């Protein structure tokens, strides 16, 4: 009877550890996804700023070419 109780305690401990590991993995994955989304938005903003500057430079170049 004592062996059965020990086995049940061991199984519940193993299940608890597995559940904790899964929860930690899921939280890490969620954090990773949110970090990736933040990085994506940052690079998108940089791209938009670069495109805006590129358009301004094109306009300035066209002005300089029409003056000549």
PDB file of N, H, CA, C and O in Angstrom:
ATOM      1  N   UNK A   1       0.825  -1.196   0.000  1.00  0.00           N
ATOM      2  CA  UNK A   1       0.000   0.000   0.000  1.00  0.00           C
ATOM      3  C   UNK A   1       0.868   1.260   0.000  1.00  0.00           C
ATOM      4  O   UNK A   1       0.553   2.256  -0.650  1.00  0.00           O
ATOM      5  N   UNK A   2       1.974   1.182   0.751  1.00  0.00           N
ATOM      6  H   UNK A   2       2.230   0.372   1.279  1.00  0.00           H
ATOM      7  CA  UNK A   2       2.882   2.321   0.816  1.00  0.00           C
ATOM      8  C   UNK A   2       3.508   2.594  -0.555  1.00  0.00           C
ATOM      9  O   UNK A   2       3.695   3.748  -0.941  1.00  0.00           O
ATOM     10  N   UNK A   3       3.832   1.512  -1.292  1.00  0.00           N
ATOM     11  H   UNK A   3       3.680   0.575  -0.978  1.00  0.00           H
ATOM     12  CA  UNK A   3       4.413   1.669  -2.628  1.00  0.00           C
ATOM     13  C   UNK A   3       3.427   2.340  -3.586  1.00  0.00           C
ATOM     14  O   UNK A   3       3.829   3.148  -4.423  1.00  0.00           O
ATOM     15  N   UNK A   4       2.166   2.016  -3.469  1.00  0.00           N
ATOM     16  H   UNK A   4       1.839   1.359  -2.789  1.00  0.00           H
ATOM     17  CA  UNK A   4       1.139   2.615  -4.323  1.00  0.00           C
ATOM     18  C   UNK A   4       1.016   4.113  -4.037  1.00  0.00           C
ATOM     19  O   UNK A   4       0.891   4.917  -4.961  1.00  0.00           O
ATOM     20  N   UNK A   5       1.053   4.481  -2.768  1.00  0.00           N
ATOM     21  H   UNK A   5       1.155   3.828  -2.017  1.00  0.00           H
ATOM     22  CA  UNK A   5       0.973   5.897  -2.400  1.00  0.00           C
ATOM     23  C   UNK A   5       2.192   6.653  -2.928  1.00  0.00           C
ATOM     24  O   UNK A   5       2.070   7.781  -3.405  1.00  0.00           O
ATOM     25  N   UNK A   6       3.358   6.034  -2.841  1.00  0.00           N
ATOM     26  H   UNK A   6       3.457   5.118  -2.453  1.00  0.00           H
ATOM     27  CA  UNK A   6       4.578   6.656  -3.352  1.00  0.00           C
ATOM     28  C   UNK A   6       4.494   6.827  -4.868  1.00  0.00           C
ATOM     29  O   UNK A   6       4.911   7.856  -5.400  1.00  0.00           O
ATOM     30  N   UNK A   7       3.966   5.840  -5.553  1.00  0.00           N
ATOM     31  H   UNK A   7       3.627   5.004  -5.120  1.00  0.00           H
ATOM     32  CA  UNK A   7       3.807   5.921  -7.010  1.00  0.00           C
ATOM     33  C   UNK A   7       2.852   7.049  -7.392  1.00  0.00           C
ATOM     34  O   UNK A   7       3.120   7.795  -8.333  1.00  0.00           O
ATOM     35  N   UNK A   8       1.758   7.174  -6.679  1.00  0.00           N
ATOM     36  H   UNK A   8       1.540   6.567  -5.914  1.00  0.00           H
ATOM     37  CA  UNK A   8       0.786   8.238  -6.961  1.00  0.00           C
ATOM     38  C   UNK A   8       1.411   9.615  -6.719  1.00  0.00           C
ATOM     39  O   UNK A   8       1.202  10.537  -7.508  1.00  0.00           O
ATOM     40  N   UNK A   9       2.164   9.755  -5.650  1.00  0.00           N
ATOM     41  H   UNK A   9       2.334   9.007  -5.009  1.00  0.00           H
ATOM     42  CA  UNK A   9       2.835  11.030  -5.362  1.00  0.00           C
ATOM     43  C   UNK A   9       3.840  11.348  -6.464  1.00  0.00           C
ATOM     44  O   UNK A   9       3.941  12.495  -6.900  1.00  0.00           O
ATOM     45  N   UNK A  10       4.580  10.343  -6.913  1.00  0.00           N
ATOM     46  H   UNK A  10       4.497   9.412  -6.559  1.00  0.00           H
ATOM     47  CA  UNK A  10       5.567  10.546  -7.975  1.00  0.00           C
ATOM     48  C   UNK A  10       4.891  10.952  -9.287  1.00  0.00           C
ATOM     49  O   UNK A  10       5.381  11.836  -9.989  1.00  0.00           O
ATOM     50  N   UNK A  11       3.784  10.317  -9.613  1.00  0.00           N
ATOM     51  H   UNK A  11       3.387   9.599  -9.043  1.00  0.00           H
ATOM     52  CA  UNK A  11       3.064  10.640 -10.852  1.00  0.00           C
ATOM     53  C   UNK A  11       2.500  12.052 -10.788  1.00  0.00           C
ATOM     54  O   UNK A  11       2.589  12.793 -11.767  1.00  0.00           O
ATOM     55  N   UNK A  12       1.925  12.435  -9.663  1.00  0.00           N
ATOM     56  H   UNK A  12       1.853  11.833  -8.868  1.00  0.00           H
ATOM     57  CA  UNK A  12       1.375  13.790  -9.553  1.00  0.00           C
ATOM     58  C   UNK A  12       2.495  14.829  -9.591  1.00  0.00           C
ATOM     59  O   UNK A  12       2.317  15.909 -10.155  1.00  0.00           O
ATOM     60  N   UNK A  13       3.637  14.515  -8.999  1.00  0.00           N
ATOM     61  H   UNK A  13       3.782  13.638  -8.541  1.00  0.00           H
ATOM     62  CA  UNK A  13       4.788  15.427  -9.076  1.00  0.00           C
ATOM     63  C   UNK A  13       5.269  15.584 -10.506  1.00  0.00           C
ATOM     64  O   UNK A  13       5.602  16.689 -10.936  1.00  0.00           O
ATOM     65  N   UNK A  14       5.306  14.486 -11.243  1.00  0.00           N
ATOM     66  H   UNK A  14       5.036  13.589 -10.894  1.00  0.00           H
ATOM     67  CA  UNK A  14       5.714  14.526 -12.649  1.00  0.00           C
ATOM     68  C   UNK A  14       4.730  15.330 -13.482  1.00  0.00           C
ATOM     69  O   UNK A  14       5.140  16.127 -14.327  1.00  0.00           O
ATOM     70  N   UNK A  15       3.442  15.133 -13.256  1.00  0.00           N
ATOM     71  H   UNK A  15       3.109  14.486 -12.570  1.00  0.00           H
ATOM     72  CA  UNK A  15       2.425  15.908 -13.976  1.00  0.00           C
ATOM     73  C   UNK A  15       2.536  17.393 -13.648  1.00  0.00           C
ATOM     74  O   UNK A  15       2.420  18.235 -14.538  1.00  0.00           O
ATOM     75  N   UNK A  16       2.758  17.715 -12.389  1.00  0.00           N
ATOM     76  H   UNK A  16       2.852  17.031 -11.666  1.00  0.00           H
ATOM     77  CA  UNK A  16       2.925  19.113 -11.979  1.00  0.00           C
ATOM     78  C   UNK A  16       4.124  19.753 -12.653  1.00  0.00           C
ATOM     79  O   UNK A  16       4.057  20.898 -13.101  1.00  0.00           O
ATOM     80  N   UNK A  17       5.224  19.009 -12.724  1.00  0.00           N
ATOM     81  H   UNK A  17       5.278  18.079 -12.361  1.00  0.00           H
ATOM     82  CA  UNK A  17       6.427  19.530 -13.376  1.00  0.00           C
ATOM     83  C   UNK A  17       6.185  19.720 -14.872  1.00  0.00           C
ATOM     84  O   UNK A  17       6.630  20.713 -15.448  1.00  0.00           O
ATOM     85  N   UNK A  18       5.492  18.788 -15.499  1.00  0.00           N
ATOM     86  H   UNK A  18       5.131  17.982 -15.032  1.00  0.00           H
ATOM     87  CA  UNK A  18       5.206  18.902 -16.930  1.00  0.00           C
ATOM     88  C   UNK A  18       4.305  20.104 -17.210  1.00  0.00           C
ATOM     89  O   UNK A  18       4.516  20.833 -18.179  1.00  0.00           O
ATOM     90  N   UNK A  19       3.315  20.302 -16.366  1.00  0.00           N
ATOM     91  H   UNK A  19       3.144  19.710 -15.579  1.00  0.00           H
ATOM     92  CA  UNK A  19       2.410  21.444 -16.545  1.00  0.00           C
ATOM     93  C   UNK A  19       3.164  22.759 -16.352  1.00  0.00           C
ATOM     94  O   UNK A  19       2.963  23.708 -17.110  1.00  0.00           O
ATOM     95  N   UNK A  20       4.013  22.813 -15.361  1.00  0.00           N
ATOM     96  H   UNK A  20       4.176  22.042 -14.746  1.00  0.00           H
ATOM     97  CA  UNK A  20       4.805  24.031 -15.121  1.00  0.00           C
ATOM     98  C   UNK A  20       5.734  24.319 -16.293  1.00  0.00           C
ATOM     99  O   UNK A  20       5.877  25.470 -16.706  1.00  0.00           O
ATOM    100  N   UNK A  21       6.362  23.284 -16.825  1.00  0.00           N
ATOM    101  H   UNK A  21       6.246  22.350 -16.489  1.00  0.00           H
ATOM    102  CA  UNK A  21       7.250  23.464 -17.971  1.00  0.00           C
ATOM    103  C   UNK A  21       6.469  23.960 -19.182  1.00  0.00           C
ATOM    104  O   UNK A  21       6.935  24.846 -19.898  1.00  0.00           O
ATOM    105  N   UNK A  22       5.294  23.400 -19.416  1.00  0.00           N
ATOM    106  H   UNK A  22       4.915  22.679 -18.835  1.00  0.00           H
ATOM    107  CA  UNK A  22       4.466  23.842 -20.542  1.00  0.00           C
ATOM    108  C   UNK A  22       4.051  25.300 -20.381  1.00  0.00           C
ATOM    109  O   UNK A  22       4.086  26.069 -21.342  1.00  0.00           O
ATOM    110  N   UNK A  23       3.659  25.679 -19.171  1.00  0.00           N
ATOM    111  H   UNK A  23       3.630  25.055 -18.391  1.00  0.00           H
ATOM    112  CA  UNK A  23       3.256  27.066 -18.934  1.00  0.00           C
ATOM    113  C   UNK A  23       4.422  28.026 -19.143  1.00  0.00           C
ATOM    114  O   UNK A  23       4.244  29.110 -19.698  1.00  0.00           O
ATOM    115  N   UNK A  24       5.606  27.634 -18.703  1.00  0.00           N
ATOM    116  H   UNK A  24       5.750  26.753 -18.251  1.00  0.00           H
ATOM    117  CA  UNK A  24       6.790  28.483 -18.904  1.00  0.00           C
ATOM    118  C   UNK A  24       7.099  28.611 -20.387  1.00  0.00           C
ATOM    119  O   UNK A  24       7.423  29.701 -20.857  1.00  0.00           O
ATOM    120  N   UNK A  25       7.004  27.507 -21.134  1.00  0.00           N
ATOM    121  H   UNK A  25       6.741  26.621 -20.751  1.00  0.00           H
ATOM    122  CA  UNK A  25       7.254  27.539 -22.574  1.00  0.00           C
ATOM    123  C   UNK A  25       6.233  28.412 -23.282  1.00  0.00           C
ATOM    124  O   UNK A  25       6.591  29.204 -24.154  1.00  0.00           O
ATOM    125  N   UNK A  26       4.972  28.276 -22.918  1.00  0.00           N
ATOM    126  H   UNK A  26       4.681  27.633 -22.210  1.00  0.00           H
ATOM    127  CA  UNK A  26       3.917  29.065 -23.561  1.00  0.00           C
ATOM    128  C   UNK A  26       4.114  30.555 -23.268  1.00  0.00           C
ATOM    129  O   UNK A  26       3.905  31.384 -24.154  1.00  0.00           O
ATOM    130  N   UNK A  27       4.507  30.907 -22.053  1.00  0.00           N
ATOM    131  H   UNK A  27       4.677  30.234 -21.333  1.00  0.00           H
ATOM    132  CA  UNK A  27       4.746  32.306 -21.704  1.00  0.00           C
ATOM    133  C   UNK A  27       5.935  32.845 -22.491  1.00  0.00           C
ATOM    134  O   UNK A  27       5.892  33.964 -23.000  1.00  0.00           O
ATOM    135  N   UNK A  28       6.990  32.051 -22.588  1.00  0.00           N
ATOM    136  H   UNK A  28       7.025  31.141 -22.174  1.00  0.00           H
ATOM    137  CA  UNK A  28       8.172  32.472 -23.350  1.00  0.00           C
ATOM    138  C   UNK A  28       7.821  32.685 -24.819  1.00  0.00           C
ATOM    139  O   UNK A  28       8.260  33.651 -25.443  1.00  0.00           O
ATOM    140  N   UNK A  29       7.030  31.775 -25.355  1.00  0.00           N
ATOM    141  H   UNK A  29       6.673  30.990 -24.848  1.00  0.00           H
ATOM    142  CA  UNK A  29       6.625  31.887 -26.763  1.00  0.00           C
ATOM    143  C   UNK A  29       5.792  33.154 -26.963  1.00  0.00           C
ATOM    144  O   UNK A  29       5.965  33.857 -27.959  1.00  0.00           O
ATOM    145  N   UNK A  30       4.897  33.447 -26.031  1.00  0.00           N
ATOM    146  H   UNK A  30       4.757  32.877 -25.222  1.00  0.00           H
ATOM    147  CA  UNK A  30       4.062  34.641 -26.128  1.00  0.00           C
ATOM    148  C   UNK A  30       4.942  35.892 -26.083  1.00  0.00           C
ATOM    149  O   UNK A  30       4.748  36.826 -26.861  1.00  0.00           O
ATOM    150  N   UNK A  31       5.923  35.898 -25.150  1.00  0.00           N
ATOM    151  H   UNK A  31       6.081  35.139 -24.518  1.00  0.00           H
ATOM    152  CA  UNK A  31       6.841  37.028 -25.057  1.00  0.00           C
ATOM    153  C   UNK A  31       7.637  37.181 -26.349  1.00  0.00           C
ATOM    154  O   UNK A  31       7.852  38.295 -26.825  1.00  0.00           O
ATOM    155  N   UNK A  32       8.069  36.061 -26.910  1.00  0.00           N
ATOM    156  H   UNK A  32       7.894  35.155 -26.523  1.00  0.00           H
ATOM    157  CA  UNK A  32       8.839  36.108 -28.144  1.00  0.00           C
ATOM    158  C   UNK A  32       7.998  36.681 -29.275  1.00  0.00           C
ATOM    159  O   UNK A  32       8.493  37.491 -30.058  1.00  0.00           O
ATOM    160  N   UNK A  33       6.752  36.281 -29.374  1.00  0.00           N
ATOM    161  H   UNK A  33       6.350  35.622 -28.737  1.00  0.00           H
ATOM    162  CA  UNK A  33       5.874  36.782 -30.416  1.00  0.00           C
ATOM    163  C   UNK A  33       5.641  38.276 -30.252  1.00  0.00           C
ATOM    164  O   UNK A  33       5.656  39.019 -31.233  1.00  0.00           O
ATOM    165  N   UNK A  34       5.426  38.720 -29.022  1.00  0.00           N
ATOM    166  H   UNK A  34       5.413  38.116 -28.224  1.00  0.00           H
ATOM    167  CA  UNK A  34       5.201  40.148 -28.806  1.00  0.00           C
ATOM    168  C   UNK A  34       6.466  40.948 -29.116  1.00  0.00           C
ATOM    169  O   UNK A  34       6.379  42.061 -29.634  1.00  0.00           O
ATOM    170  N   UNK A  35       7.641  40.394 -28.805  1.00  0.00           N
ATOM    171  H   UNK A  35       7.712  39.489 -28.384  1.00  0.00           H
ATOM    172  CA  UNK A  35       8.893  41.067 -29.148  1.00  0.00           C
ATOM    173  C   UNK A  35       9.065  41.147 -30.659  1.00  0.00           C
ATOM    174  O   UNK A  35       9.511  42.167 -31.184  1.00  0.00           O
ATOM    175  N   UNK A  36       8.715  40.077 -31.354  1.00  0.00           N
ATOM    176  H   UNK A  36       8.353  39.248 -30.928  1.00  0.00           H
ATOM    177  CA  UNK A  36       8.818  40.080 -32.814  1.00  0.00           C
ATOM    178  C   UNK A  36       7.875  41.109 -33.427  1.00  0.00           C
ATOM    179  O   UNK A  36       8.236  41.795 -34.384  1.00  0.00           O
ATOM    180  N   UNK A  37       6.671  41.216 -32.879  1.00  0.00           N
ATOM    181  H   UNK A  37       6.378  40.659 -32.102  1.00  0.00           H
ATOM    182  CA  UNK A  37       5.729  42.212 -33.384  1.00  0.00           C
ATOM    183  C   UNK A  37       6.257  43.620 -33.158  1.00  0.00           C
ATOM    184  O   UNK A  37       6.119  44.487 -34.020  1.00  0.00           O
ATOM    185  N   UNK A  38       6.863  43.846 -31.993  1.00  0.00           N
ATOM    186  H   UNK A  38       6.976  43.141 -31.292  1.00  0.00           H
ATOM    187  CA  UNK A  38       7.434  45.167 -31.701  1.00  0.00           C
ATOM    188  C   UNK A  38       8.587  45.473 -32.653  1.00  0.00           C
ATOM    189  O   UNK A  38       8.697  46.591 -33.157  1.00  0.00           O
ATOM    190  N   UNK A  39       9.443  44.485 -32.900  1.00  0.00           N
ATOM    191  H   UNK A  39       9.353  43.577 -32.490  1.00  0.00           H
ATOM    192  CA  UNK A  39      10.545  44.683 -33.844  1.00  0.00           C
ATOM    193  C   UNK A  39      10.020  44.962 -35.248  1.00  0.00           C
ATOM    194  O   UNK A  39      10.539  45.822 -35.959  1.00  0.00           O
ATOM    195  N   UNK A  40       8.996  44.232 -35.631  1.00  0.00           N
ATOM    196  H   UNK A  40       8.574  43.533 -35.054  1.00  0.00           H
ATOM    197  CA  UNK A  40       8.399  44.419 -36.953  1.00  0.00           C
ATOM    198  C   UNK A  40       7.871  45.841 -37.107  1.00  0.00           C
ATOM    199  O   UNK A  40       8.079  46.475 -38.142  1.00  0.00           O
ATOM    200  N   UNK A  41       7.199  46.332 -36.095  1.00  0.00           N
ATOM    201  H   UNK A  41       7.031  45.817 -35.255  1.00  0.00           H
ATOM    202  CA  UNK A  41       6.662  47.694 -36.147  1.00  0.00           C
ATOM    203  C   UNK A  41       7.787  48.726 -36.194  1.00  0.00           C
ATOM    204  O   UNK A  41       7.685  49.723 -36.909  1.00  0.00           O
ATOM    205  N   UNK A  42       8.848  48.492 -35.443  1.00  0.00           N
ATOM    206  H   UNK A  42       8.931  47.682 -34.862  1.00  0.00           H
ATOM    207  CA  UNK A  42       9.984  49.407 -35.453  1.00  0.00           C
ATOM    208  C   UNK A  42      10.604  49.480 -36.848  1.00  0.00           C
ATOM    209  O   UNK A  42      10.880  50.570 -37.349  1.00  0.00           O
ATOM    210  N   UNK A  43      10.824  48.323 -37.476  1.00  0.00           N
ATOM    211  H   UNK A  43      10.600  47.437 -37.069  1.00  0.00           H
ATOM    212  CA  UNK A  43      11.404  48.308 -38.813  1.00  0.00           C
ATOM    213  C   UNK A  43      10.452  48.906 -39.844  1.00  0.00           C
ATOM    214  O   UNK A  43      10.899  49.525 -40.809  1.00  0.00           O
ATOM    215  N   UNK A  44       9.152  48.730 -39.652  1.00  0.00           N
ATOM    216  H   UNK A  44       8.789  48.227 -38.868  1.00  0.00           H
ATOM    217  CA  UNK A  44       8.178  49.330 -40.557  1.00  0.00           C
ATOM    218  C   UNK A  44       8.245  50.850 -40.469  1.00  0.00           C
ATOM    219  O   UNK A  44       8.196  51.536 -41.490  1.00  0.00           O
ATOM    220  N   UNK A  45       8.355  51.375 -39.253  1.00  0.00           N
ATOM    221  H   UNK A  45       8.395  50.818 -38.424  1.00  0.00           H
ATOM    222  CA  UNK A  45       8.462  52.823 -39.066  1.00  0.00           C
ATOM    223  C   UNK A  45       9.748  53.351 -39.683  1.00  0.00           C
ATOM    224  O   UNK A  45       9.752  54.420 -40.294  1.00  0.00           O
ATOM    225  N   UNK A  46      10.841  52.610 -39.526  1.00  0.00           N
ATOM    226  H   UNK A  46      10.838  51.741 -39.030  1.00  0.00           H
ATOM    227  CA  UNK A  46      12.102  53.027 -40.161  1.00  0.00           C
ATOM    228  C   UNK A  46      11.966  53.036 -41.679  1.00  0.00           C
ATOM    229  O   UNK A  46      12.445  53.954 -42.344  1.00  0.00           O
ATOM    230  N   UNK A  47      11.315  52.019 -42.220  1.00  0.00           N
ATOM    231  H   UNK A  47      10.926  51.274 -41.679  1.00  0.00           H
ATOM    232  CA  UNK A  47      11.116  51.932 -43.665  1.00  0.00           C
ATOM    233  C   UNK A  47      10.294  53.125 -44.155  1.00  0.00           C
ATOM    234  O   UNK A  47      10.630  53.744 -45.165  1.00  0.00           O
ATOM    235  N   UNK A  48       9.230  53.438 -43.444  1.00  0.00           N
ATOM    236  H   UNK A  48       8.957  52.935 -42.623  1.00  0.00           H
ATOM    237  CA  UNK A  48       8.390  54.568 -43.840  1.00  0.00           C
ATOM    238  C   UNK A  48       9.165  55.880 -43.793  1.00  0.00           C
ATOM    239  O   UNK A  48       9.019  56.727 -44.675  1.00  0.00           O
ATOM    240  N   UNK A  49       9.985  56.043 -42.767  1.00  0.00           N
ATOM    241  H   UNK A  49      10.104  55.355 -42.051  1.00  0.00           H
ATOM    242  CA  UNK A  49      10.798  57.257 -42.661  1.00  0.00           C
ATOM    243  C   UNK A  49      11.804  57.327 -43.814  1.00  0.00           C
ATOM    244  O   UNK A  49      12.019  58.396 -44.384  1.00  0.00           O
ATOM    245  N   UNK A  50      12.411  56.207 -44.153  1.00  0.00           N
ATOM    246  H   UNK A  50      12.236  55.338 -43.690  1.00  0.00           H
ATOM    247  CA  UNK A  50      13.363  56.179 -45.262  1.00  0.00           C
ATOM    248  C   UNK A  50      12.665  56.486 -46.583  1.00  0.00           C
ATOM    249  O   UNK A  50      13.212  57.209 -47.416  1.00  0.00           O
ATOM    250  N   UNK A  51      11.476  55.949 -46.783  1.00  0.00           N
ATOM    251  H   UNK A  51      11.032  55.361 -46.106  1.00  0.00           H
ATOM    252  CA  UNK A  51      10.717  56.227 -48.005  1.00  0.00           C
ATOM    253  C   UNK A  51      10.367  57.705 -48.102  1.00  0.00           C
ATOM    254  O   UNK A  51      10.445  58.293 -49.180  1.00  0.00           O
ATOM    255  N   UNK A  52       9.985  58.304 -46.985  1.00  0.00           N
ATOM    256  H   UNK A  52       9.922  57.826 -46.109  1.00  0.00           H
ATOM    257  CA  UNK A  52       9.643  59.718 -46.966  1.00  0.00           C
ATOM    258  C   UNK A  52      10.863  60.558 -47.345  1.00  0.00           C
ATOM    259  O   UNK A  52      10.762  61.469 -48.168  1.00  0.00           O
ATOM    260  N   UNK A  53      12.011  60.253 -46.746  1.00  0.00           N
ATOM    261  H   UNK A  53      12.093  59.513 -46.078  1.00  0.00           H
ATOM    262  CA  UNK A  53      13.235  60.985 -47.071  1.00  0.00           C
ATOM    263  C   UNK A  53      13.641  60.777 -48.525  1.00  0.00           C
ATOM    264  O   UNK A  53      14.125  61.702 -49.177  1.00  0.00           O
ATOM    265  N   UNK A  54      13.448  59.581 -49.023  1.00  0.00           N
ATOM    266  H   UNK A  54      13.054  58.830 -48.493  1.00  0.00           H
ATOM    267  CA  UNK A  54      13.771  59.287 -50.416  1.00  0.00           C
ATOM    268  C   UNK A  54      12.907  60.128 -51.359  1.00  0.00           C
ATOM    269  O   UNK A  54      13.407  60.661 -52.349  1.00  0.00           O
ATOM    270  N   UNK A  55      11.633  60.246 -51.058  1.00  0.00           N
ATOM    271  H   UNK A  55      11.226  59.813 -50.253  1.00  0.00           H
ATOM    272  CA  UNK A  55      10.746  61.072 -51.877  1.00  0.00           C
ATOM    273  C   UNK A  55      11.169  62.544 -51.836  1.00  0.00           C
ATOM    274  O   UNK A  55      11.150  63.235 -52.855  1.00  0.00           O
ATOM    275  N   UNK A  56      11.550  63.008 -50.648  1.00  0.00           N
ATOM    276  H   UNK A  56      11.566  62.446 -49.821  1.00  0.00           H
ATOM    277  CA  UNK A  56      11.996  64.392 -50.527  1.00  0.00           C
ATOM    278  C   UNK A  56      13.271  64.628 -51.338  1.00  0.00           C
ATOM    279  O   UNK A  56      13.418  65.666 -51.983  1.00  0.00           O
ATOM    280  N   UNK A  57      14.187  63.666 -51.303  1.00  0.00           N
ATOM    281  H   UNK A  57      14.068  62.823 -50.780  1.00  0.00           H
ATOM    282  CA  UNK A  57      15.418  63.795 -52.084  1.00  0.00           C
ATOM    283  C   UNK A  57      15.138  63.774 -53.585  1.00  0.00           C
ATOM    284  O   UNK A  57      15.775  64.502 -54.346  1.00  0.00           O
ATOM    285  N   UNK A  58      14.191  62.946 -54.009  1.00  0.00           N
ATOM    286  H   UNK A  58      13.673  62.354 -53.390  1.00  0.00           H
ATOM    287  CA  UNK A  58      13.815  62.916 -55.427  1.00  0.00           C
ATOM    288  C   UNK A  58      13.256  64.263 -55.867  1.00  0.00           C
ATOM    289  O   UNK A  58      13.599  64.760 -56.940  1.00  0.00           O
ATOM    290  N   UNK A  59      12.407  64.847 -55.049  1.00  0.00           N
ATOM    291  H   UNK A  59      12.129  64.443 -54.178  1.00  0.00           H
ATOM    292  CA  UNK A  59      11.836  66.152 -55.379  1.00  0.00           C
ATOM    293  C   UNK A  59      12.931  67.214 -55.455  1.00  0.00           C
ATOM    294  O   UNK A  59      12.936  68.048 -56.360  1.00  0.00           O
ATOM    295  N   UNK A  60      13.847  67.177 -54.510  1.00  0.00           N
ATOM    296  H   UNK A  60      13.844  66.499 -53.774  1.00  0.00           H
ATOM    297  CA  UNK A  60      14.950  68.144 -54.497  1.00  0.00           C
ATOM    298  C   UNK A  60      15.830  67.961 -55.737  1.00  0.00           C
ATOM    299  O   UNK A  60      16.269  68.943 -56.334  1.00  0.00           O
ATOM    300  N   UNK A  61      16.082  66.734 -56.116  1.00  0.00           N
ATOM    301  H   UNK A  61      15.725  65.936 -55.630  1.00  0.00           H
ATOM    302  CA  UNK A  61      16.877  66.447 -57.310  1.00  0.00           C
ATOM    303  C   UNK A  61      16.175  66.946 -58.557  1.00  0.00           C
ATOM    304  O   UNK A  61      16.810  67.518 -59.443  1.00  0.00           O
ATOM    305  N   UNK A  62      14.870  66.735 -58.632  1.00  0.00           N
ATOM    306  H   UNK A  62      14.355  66.270 -57.912  1.00  0.00           H
ATOM    307  CA  UNK A  62      14.112  67.217 -59.794  1.00  0.00           C
ATOM    308  C   UNK A  62      14.160  68.749 -59.882  1.00  0.00           C
ATOM    309  O   UNK A  62      14.279  69.313 -60.969  1.00  0.00           O
ATOM    310  N   UNK A  63      14.065  69.408 -58.727  1.00  0.00           N
ATOM    311  H   UNK A  63      13.968  68.949 -57.843  1.00  0.00           H
ATOM    312  CA  UNK A  63      14.158  70.866 -58.710  1.00  0.00           C
ATOM    313  C   UNK A  63      15.530  71.315 -59.230  1.00  0.00           C
ATOM    314  O   UNK A  63      15.623  72.247 -60.029  1.00  0.00           O
ATOM    315  N   UNK A  64      16.571  70.656 -58.778  1.00  0.00           N
ATOM    316  H   UNK A  64      16.495  69.899 -58.129  1.00  0.00           H
ATOM    317  CA  UNK A  64      17.910  71.036 -59.212  1.00  0.00           C
ATOM    318  C   UNK A  64      18.111  70.771 -60.703  1.00  0.00           C
ATOM    319  O   UNK A  64      18.787  71.545 -61.381  1.00  0.00           O
ATOM    320  N   UNK A  65      17.539  69.698 -61.216  1.00  0.00           N
ATOM    321  H   UNK A  65      16.990  69.069 -60.666  1.00  0.00           H
ATOM    322  CA  UNK A  65      17.681  69.384 -62.638  1.00  0.00           C
ATOM    323  C   UNK A  65      16.893  70.352 -63.510  1.00  0.00           C
ATOM    324  O   UNK A  65      17.329  70.672 -64.615  1.00  0.00           O
ATOM    325  N   UNK A  66      15.748  70.821 -63.041  1.00  0.00           N
ATOM    326  H   UNK A  66      15.393  70.561 -62.143  1.00  0.00           H
ATOM    327  CA  UNK A  66      14.954  71.742 -63.856  1.00  0.00           C
ATOM    328  C   UNK A  66      15.568  73.147 -63.857  1.00  0.00           C
ATOM    329  O   UNK A  66      15.312  73.915 -64.784  1.00  0.00           O
ATOM    330  N   UNK A  67      16.358  73.500 -62.864  1.00  0.00           N
ATOM    331  H   UNK A  67      16.567  72.876 -62.111  1.00  0.00           H
ATOM    332  CA  UNK A  67      17.001  74.807 -62.812  1.00  0.00           C
ATOM    333  C   UNK A  67      18.126  74.912 -63.842  1.00  0.00           C
ATOM    334  O   UNK A  67      18.420  76.003 -64.331  1.00  0.00           O
ATOM    335  N   UNK A  68      18.741  73.808 -64.165  1.00  0.00           N
ATOM    336  H   UNK A  68      18.503  72.922 -63.768  1.00  0.00           H
ATOM    337  CA  UNK A  68      19.879  73.850 -65.094  1.00  0.00           C
ATOM    338  C   UNK A  68      19.469  74.029 -66.504  1.00  0.00           C
ATOM    339  O   UNK A  68      20.319  74.082 -67.392  1.00  0.00           O
TER     340      UNK A  68
END
